[in-house]
């Protein structure tokens, strides 16, 4: 039986250490990505220089600087139509993804959002990074994929709500 915290008993009695480890394996990744994306979103929202169309440290300046080296210049052009709007969209998206991941609410959807944010940043901001493994957005994209596939098995609102639905049936 799996409860809010995952529990330690299966239908046939106590579960083995290996089975429990498998259940909790993605928890450190979920915590790291959740906290990191919450921090990134809050950092952007509270940085007036970032939320500007131009100037040092601005989203507009950064996007202008990577436009000619990105894999999808049209995506950068779209962001440059409203750099502040794009900055707010990224920051609020990161915040929503981080909170959903950390709490485990709609965990797969939150992870998909994180993967899409990381993919868009990899194809625009980090695309020109040589060698490729110096660019952090590709690594974040790969880190999101196990959570897209597996969701949040333990300590999650999704698991809590699912067990509540099962009990009410």
N, C-alpha and C positions, 0 to 999 in steps of 0.2 A: 504494500500500500504506500503510495507516495502522497505526502502531505505538503504543506507550505514549504518546509525546509528540505523536502526530499525524503525524510524518514530514514530508518535504518533496517526496516523489515520488509521483506518481499512476501508474496503470497504463500511461500513455503517456509517462512521463518527468517532468521537473520541473513542478511545479504553479505556476500564476501567483500573484502577490502577492495578488490579489483573492480567489482561492480560499482561500489560507492565512489571510487576514484574516477571512474568513467563518467558518472553522473555529475560530479563536481568539476570536471576537467576544464570546462569553459568559463567557470566563475571568475578566475583571475583576469582573463581576457575581457570579460564583460565589465568588470569593475574598472580596469585600466581604460578601456575605450569610453565607457560612460563618463568617468571623471574627466578624462582628457577632453572630450567633446563639450562637456558642460563648461569647463575652464576656457576652452577656445571660444565658445560662443559669448560667454560673459566678458572675456578679455576684449573681444572685438566691439561688443556693445558699449563698453565703458571707455574705449579709446577714441577720443574725438579726432585725432589725427588719422586713424584708420578709416573712419566714416566720412572721408572727404573725397571730392572728385579729383583733387590734385594735391601735390605737395609731398614732402618726405613722409614715408610710412603710410601713405594713403592707399586705399583700395584702387582708386583711379590711377594713381601713379604706378602701382604694381602691375595692374592689368595692361596699361600702356607699354610698360617695359617688357612684358612677355608676349605681346601680341604677335610679333613677327616670328617668334620661335615656337609657338604653341602648335600642337597637333591639329587643333580645330580653331583657327583664327576667327571664324564666324561666331563661335561661342564667346570669344573675348570681345568681339565687336558688339554683340548683344549686351554683354555686361557693361561695356563702355557707354551705352546709350543712357544708362542711369547707374553710375558707379555706387552712389550711396544706397540706392534700392537694392542693387546686387549685394552690397556689403551687409545690409540688414537681412536679406534673404539667407545668405550663408550663415550669419551669426545666429539667427533665430532657428534655422534648420539644424545647426550644430547643437544648440541648446535643447531642442526637442528630441533629437536623436540621442543625445547624452542622457537626458532624463528617462526616456523610454527604455534605453539599454540598462541603465543602472537599476531602475525599479523593476524592469522586466515586464513592462506593459506594452503589448503589441510588439514583442521583442523581435520577431522576424521582420516586421515592417520597419521598426527603428533601425535594425541592422542593414536592411536594404537601403534606407535613407542615408546611413553612414557610408555605405559602399558607393552610392551614387555621388555623394559629396566628394569622397576621396577620388573617385574616378574622374570627375570633372576637374578637380584641382590637379590631378596627375597629368591629364591631357592638355591642360593650359599652363599652369604655373610651373610645374616640375618637369615638363616634357623635355626641355633642353638640358636637363641635368646629366652630366657625363662623369663617370659611368652611371648607368641607370639606378644602381643600388644606393647612390647618395641621396636620391630623391625620396623623401619620407612618405609622400602620398600613395605611392604604389604599395608600400609596406602596409599602410593603413587599409587600403583596399583589400589586400590579401587577408588581413586580420579580421575584417568584417565578414568575409565569406563563410567561415564556420558557424558564425552566429546567425547568418541568413539561413543556413541549412538546418541547424539544430535548435534555434530559438533559445529560450532560457528555461532550463529544466528545474533549477532550484532557486530558492529565495526570490521568487518572482511573482508579480501580480497575476501574470498569465496562469501559472500553476495554481495559485490560490483560487482564482476565479473558476478554473476548470474543475477543481475538486469540489468547490461549492455547488457548481451546476450538477455534478455527478450525484452529490448527496441529496439535492432537491428532487431528483428524478425518482 
